[in-house]
Amino acid sequence: MPLSIVRDGKPLKLTAKIGEQVETNEAAAKPERAPAKLGLSVEPVTPRLARELSLKDTQGLIVRAVEDDSPAAEAGIQAGDVIVEVDRHTVRNPDDMRRRLDDHAKGTPVLMLLHRGEGSLFVTIDA
């Protein structure tokens, strides 16, 4: 399809190709279960997801679901929260979270930094 545009005050003729948009990995991201013992599903925050959900965060893990009576629910974690740190380490994907939980001392609560709306809060989870 031929296009005529003006760039820097000069007319240019371009050709655009019309086709079907292919879904990218970012768009295909699906919520993933965090370690089962926590009882929550998370999804990495991408710039696109942040725009769609009007999030101030562009990194971290958005909580998509929390199981009733799970350690995450008991800690007060809610769907829509963004987990940005686990034990004071930044997490960007579910694997980061799993590594932090695997490295965590057994029998002690896990510290998480969450962003909820305009605020931030720390929660501890018995994992």
C-alpha positions in Angstrom: 0.0 0.0 0.0 1.6 3.3 -1.0 1.8 6.1 1.7 2.7 9.7 1.4 4.1 11.4 4.6 6.0 14.5 5.5 9.2 14.1 7.5 11.2 17.1 8.6 9.1 19.3 6.2 9.9 17.1 3.2 7.4 14.8 1.4 8.3 11.1 1.3 6.6 8.2 -0.4 6.7 4.9 1.4 5.2 1.4 0.8 3.5 -0.3 3.7 2.8 -4.0 3.8 -0.6 -5.0 5.2 -0.7 -8.4 7.0 -1.9 -10.2 10.0 -0.2 -9.3 13.3 1.6 -12.3 14.7 1.3 -12.8 18.5 4.6 -12.3 20.2 5.9 -14.2 23.3 5.0 -11.1 25.4 1.4 -11.2 24.3 1.2 -15.0 24.6 2.3 -14.9 28.3 0.0 -16.9 30.5 -0.3 -16.8 34.3 2.0 -19.4 35.8 1.7 -21.1 39.1 4.3 -19.9 41.7 5.5 -22.8 43.9 2.4 -24.7 44.8 3.1 -24.3 48.5 2.3 -20.6 48.2 -1.1 -20.9 46.6 -0.8 -18.2 43.9 -0.5 -17.7 40.2 1.8 -15.0 38.8 2.7 -13.5 35.4 5.7 -11.4 34.6 4.9 -7.7 34.2 5.8 -6.5 30.7 5.6 -3.0 29.4 2.5 -3.9 27.4 0.8 -5.5 30.4 1.7 -2.5 32.6 0.0 -0.2 30.0 -3.1 -2.4 29.7 -3.6 -2.6 33.5 -2.4 1.0 34.2 0.4 -0.3 36.5 3.2 2.0 37.6 5.5 -1.0 37.6 7.1 -2.3 34.5 9.0 -5.2 36.2 8.0 -7.8 38.8 5.3 -10.4 38.9 1.6 -9.6 38.9 -0.5 -11.8 41.0 -3.4 -13.2 38.9 -5.0 -15.5 41.4 -4.7 -16.5 45.1 -6.1 -19.7 46.5 -8.4 -19.5 49.5 -6.8 -20.6 52.8 -3.3 -20.7 51.2 -0.1 -19.2 52.7 -0.4 -16.3 50.2 -4.0 -15.6 51.2 -3.1 -15.7 54.9 -0.3 -13.2 54.3 -2.9 -10.8 52.7 -1.6 -11.1 49.1 -4.4 -10.2 46.6 -4.9 -10.6 42.9 -3.5 -7.5 41.2 -0.6 -7.1 43.6 2.8 -6.8 42.0 5.6 -8.8 43.7 8.8 -6.9 43.1 11.1 -8.5 45.7 11.5 -11.8 47.5 13.8 -11.8 50.4 15.2 -8.4 49.3 16.1 -9.7 45.8 14.3 -8.3 42.7 12.2 -10.9 40.9 11.3 -10.5 37.2 9.9 -13.9 36.4 8.6 -17.0 38.1 12.0 -18.7 37.9 13.5 -15.8 39.9 10.9 -16.4 42.6 11.5 -20.1 42.6 15.3 -19.6 43.0 14.7 -17.2 45.9 12.4 -19.6 47.6 14.7 -22.5 47.1 17.6 -20.5 48.6 15.5 -19.4 51.5 16.2 -20.9 55.0 13.6 -23.6 55.7 11.2 -22.9 58.6 11.5 -19.1 58.5 9.0 -16.7 56.9 9.7 -15.3 53.4 9.7 -11.5 53.1 8.1 -10.1 50.0 7.8 -6.5 48.8 4.5 -5.8 47.0 3.2 -2.8 45.1 -0.6 -2.4 45.5 -2.2 0.6 43.8 -0.2 3.6 44.7 1.5 2.1 47.8 4.1 -0.5 48.8 4.0 -3.0 51.6 6.1 -5.9 53.0 4.4 -9.2 53.8 5.8 -12.4 55.2 4.7 -15.8 54.1 5.2 -19.1 55.9 6.6 -21.1 53.1 
